[in-house]
Amino acid sequence: LNDVLKPIAVGIDRIEYFRVYNRWGQLVFSTTVNGHGWDGRIGGKPQTTNTFVWLVKAVDYTGKPVFHKGTSTLIR
């Protein structure tokens, strides 16, 4: 089971941000701490099945900026 959506920071020195947005573009989760992730709740309320967009911006161990984005589907 994947209970938390979080970045796997291989070769990353620091995460500048990890953000999750709903399909209307509203920010539902944000962190700058490596290893922290979103548990599928908004305001403490579990969300129903839906698709969410995630963005991560980081800096690798050589100082090069890294940016990735994608979608994830929450299934209950």
Phi, psi and omega in degrees: 000138174256090185278344183224133175268115182210155178284146173261107191268075178273124180074015183257133177280314178206151176261122177283319171196153169228121185231146176235132180239149174278182185288350176262006178083011179274134178291123179249342179201143176208141176208159173240004184263124178297133179096346177271146181211180183265132183262012178086014179245146173236119183062031180083357182258123178299135181271155178278175179303128182192170178253138182232151178256136177238149177226140174224132176237130185212178176233128181279178185293346177265357181094002181280134177290145180230133178224130176222152176215160179185186178238155177218139179255125176275123180240125179251000000 
